[in-house]
Amino acid sequence: MNATFSRWSALLTLLLLPLAGCATRPVAHAPAPHAVLLVSIDAFRADYIDRGLTPTLVALAHDGATTPYMLPSFPSLTFPNHYTLVTGLVPDRNGIVNNTMRDSALGKFSLGNRDATTDGRWWAEAEPIWVTAQKHGLHTATMFWPGTEAKIHGVRPDHWIPFDDSLTPRQRVDTLLSWIDEAGPRPVFDTLYFDDVDHAGHEFGPDSMEVDDALRKVDEALGYLVGQLRRRGLYDTTNLVIVSDHGMADVPRGNIVFADEETDLSLLDAVSYGVMATFNAKQGVDASRAVARLLAPHAHMRCYRKEDLPARLDYGKNPRVPAYLCLAETGWSITSHEVLAKRPDPMSRGEHGYDNLDPRMRALFVARGPDIARGVTIAPFPNVDVYPLLAHLLGLAPLPNDGNLDAVKGVLRTTGALGGQFP
């Protein structure tokens, strides 16, 4: 973790300590871990909770633990950060370095390529917590989460279904509840994923009425979930951990950098476009002039050799990261005229993937449950810390990771082990 951030986080923690200390009290724990339900609201920017549109989420935060914001990992994209949340490894070390990437042995990966997203080899550079839980005899149910469609290290969740974005938030909750209701051992670790806020943010921008409507819709689904857990007598024995992967920034119409106007793309192999455009030099050609033009100064984007990226991004060593990366200024995106002409829809009015320290990329964290302190606000922390927290709640020894449980232990009612750890 960046040393400057660590010192700043420690100072802020001390400032907030009186608030945390008055609400945190040790309690006894049963030998078996309480159930953990990890909920993702894709692209829920941290400040959305202040819009007055999410009463369920606000109530959970008041009755549990929260933070002003959680820092996403770089790049602040969906698949990389979802995998970081459940592995504790930044994208450069968990292997999911982008939503679109290439691997010399596996070929091309993209969100819409089901053959790739269901291939466990893409995900095998890390082990998500549901795999670890299954290996230790715990039962899991995943109502959507990047990676859950693949057999990773030969293991799948007990319950999962292929991703289907036509399912409403209420239908997703009902599907998860149906698995919980089944006869037999109840899942101890569950996931639930909502993407309405992300879709609205991309299509209409973060300040749109459509985003506000999506916030209401997802919050209503959370209220329904809470009510159904209460009805089953499970609410007070379930640790709810609600997160987002990143925030969202407004991209005004026309804020486009055309890469083909900045360099000769005939000599470069474009791997991805968007907020971060990535390239390799084509084999068998002299691409040195094209690379030099790419690395020269540009309006609204900055390009790097991957080895020259700022160290604080903690990115660029994984072989799946292309040789050259162009990072758009916040509020801009990168494409080519050829790619734009083939798009069936206009460029997004909202985007993410920018510098993870940009305030518009800040993510949500709220937790509530039997092992969570009540009425606590802790200092902001990076999202790699969620994984050791999940492992602690489940009584699992975490695998090597980039997170730090000490940074988030203020959300716990006790800092002791919950029923011991599996070896």
Secondary structure, DSSP 8 states (H G I E B T S, - for coil): --HHHHHHHHHHHHHHHHHHHTT-------SS--EEEEEEETT--GGGGGGS--HHHHHHHHHSEE-S-EE--SS--HHHHHHHHHH---HHHHS---SSEEETTTEEE-TT-HHHHT-HHHHTTS--HHHHHHHTT--EEEES-TTTTS-BTTB--SEE----TTS-HHHHHHHHHHHHHSSSS--SEEEEEE-HHHHHHHHH-TTSHHHHHHHHHHHHHHHHHHHHHHHTT-GGGEEEEEE-S---EE--TT-EEEHHHHS-GGGEEEEE-BSEEEEEE-TTS--HHHHHHHHS-BTTEEEEEGGGS-GGG--S-STTS-SEEEEE-TT-EEE-HHHHHH-SS---SEE--S-TTSGGG-B-EEEESTTB-SSEE---EEGGGHHHHHHHHHTB---S-S--GGGTGGGBS-SS-SS--B-
